[in-house]
Amino acid sequence: MNAKLFLLLNLALSFYLVGAIWAIEVDIFRSWKLVDAKDFPKVQSVHWHKLPYWVFTPLALALIGSITLIWYHPNRSPAWAVWGNLCSQLLSHFLTAIFWGKWQAKLSKDERGPASPYLAKILETHWIRTLLINMYALILLLWAIQALI
């Protein structure tokens, strides 16, 4: 596989992740506010069982792709793109580990369900993760345009 094709595959994966993060941002988390507290654990459990397939695996592949792009990229690739792409992902993962992941774990044990302050914190701040994933994709798009022209 040539480096330009590898970059394009990473770009396609980034667009998938942009769609996924917007679905989570606009629909999933906000819909949880409408779920009855007694049904909340089941809804969240179903959500968690889907994440390995449609979020965690693509995120892992994206991270592997971004790391690989450090060494395997098209000629004349700008350093800002190589590192910006990786840094936006790493920052998203780091913030998820210290904030959103912990809040979701606490939310899953909170009997208040949709009234939980952890869901409120997620809803107030998740736009940051959405922005980081969009930045990652935008960097790859600009990089691909530059590499292919």
N, C-alpha and C positions, 0 to 999 in steps of 0.2 A: 504494500500500500504506500502510495507516495504521500509526502507531508501535506500537500494541499488537500488531498482527499481526507486525510486524518483530521485536519483543521475543520473541514466542512462537516464531518461526522460529529465533532464536538459541538459545532454550531447548532446542528439539528437537535442534539441532545439538550443543549441549553434552551432552545425554544420549547421543547417538551416540558422542561422544568419550569419555565416561565408560565406556561399554561397551568401546570399543577399548582404552583404557588398562588396564582390568582384564584383558582378554584377554592383552595383552602382559605385564602384571605377573604374573598367576597361571599362565598357560599357556605362552606362547611362550618367554620368557627361561628359565623353569625347565625346560622341555622340552629346551632346548639342552644342559643338563648330562647328558642321557641319550644324546646323539648321539655316535657314534664319531668320533674326531678326524679320520680320513680323509674322512668324509662331511660334516664340519662346514662347510667352505667352501661346499659346494653348498647345504646347508640355509640358511645365512646369505644366500647369493646370491639364492635364491628369495624369502626374506623381504624383502630390500632391493628386489627388483623389484616387490613388491606395495605397498610403503609409499607411493609417490606417489598411488595411487588411494584406499587406505582409511585413510591417516593424514595425509599432507602436504597434500593438497587440502582435506579437511575442516578441518584446523588453519588453513590460510591463509584459508578462508572465515570461520572463527570469529574470527580476528584482525581481518579486515576488518569483520565484524559488530560486534565490540566497539569498534573505533575509531569506526564509524558511530554507534553508540549514544551516544557522547559528545554528538553534536549532534541526533540524531534518536531521541528516546525519548518515552515517554508522559509526559503532564503529571504533576507531582508525583513524579517519579522521584527516589529518594534519591541523594544524591551518593556515599554509601558504596557503593551498588550500581554506579553508573556507573563509578567508578574502581576498585573492588575487583575487578570482573569483568575489566577490562583488565589490572590489575596482576598478578592471579594467572596470567593467560596469559603476560604478558611475562616474569614471573619463571621460569615453566616453560621458555619458549623460551631465555632467557638461561642457565639452568642446563644445559639440554640442549646448548647450544653449547659451554659451557666444561667440562662433565663427560661426560654420557652419550653425546653425539655423538662426542667425541674417543675415548672408551673403545671405542665400537662400531667406529670406524675402525681403532683399534689391534687390536681383537679380530679383525677381518676379515683381518689379516695375521699373526696369532699361530698358529703351527703347533700349539700345545697345544690349540687348539679349546676343548672343554668344560672343560679344566683350566686355562684361562687366568686369570691374576689380574684381567684386565679384565672378564671375565664375572662373576667373584666381586664386583668393585666395583659392577658394574651391579646384581647381585642384592641387594647390601647396601643400596643407596641409592635404587633406582628408586621406592621407596614415596613418596619426596618428590614426585616428578613426579606420581605417582598422586594424592597428596593435593591438589596444586595444581589438577589438572584437576577433581577432585571439588569443590573449593572454588569454582572458576569456575562449575560447574553449579549448585551450591547457592545461590550469590549470584543467579544468573539466576532460579532457581526462586522464591526469596523475593521478588525484585523483581517477577516476573510475578504472584505472588499479590497483592502490594500494589497493583500497577497495575490488576489486574482486579477487585478488590473495591471 
